[in-house]
């Protein structure tokens, strides 16, 4: 496991470095599931994308650009959901 330790991350919130580290690990696991064509990967990544947007809204750093890539991955994942095991 790694821990993001940087002054910019610490300046956002005291809990943000830990959140950033754990959410990165969770996203990698989810994307591994999506890449392996597993249904759980799409479901887990969808929850991750929603949670990530909620955190950005809470911190006041949300913008539309933060939604583009997670939305694209989620939409494509759900398009292929029936073909997944």
Residue pairs with C-beta under 8 A, 6 or more apart in sequence:
1 21
1 25
2 21
3 17
3 18
3 21
4 17
4 20
4 21
4 24
5 17
6 17
9 16
9 17
9 20
10 16
10 17
12 59
12 61
13 59
16 59
19 55
23 48
23 51
23 52
23 55
26 44
26 48
27 45
27 48
29 44
30 41
30 44
30 45
30 48
31 41
31 45
31 73
32 41
33 40
33 41
33 42
33 44
33 45
34 41
34 42
34 45
34 73
34 77
35 41
37 80
37 83
37 84
37 85
38 84
38 85
39 81
39 84
39 85
41 77
41 84
42 74
42 77
42 78
42 80
42 81
42 84
45 70
45 73
45 74
45 77
46 74
46 77
46 78
48 70
49 70
49 71
49 73
49 74
52 66
52 70
53 62
53 66
53 67
53 70
56 62
56 66
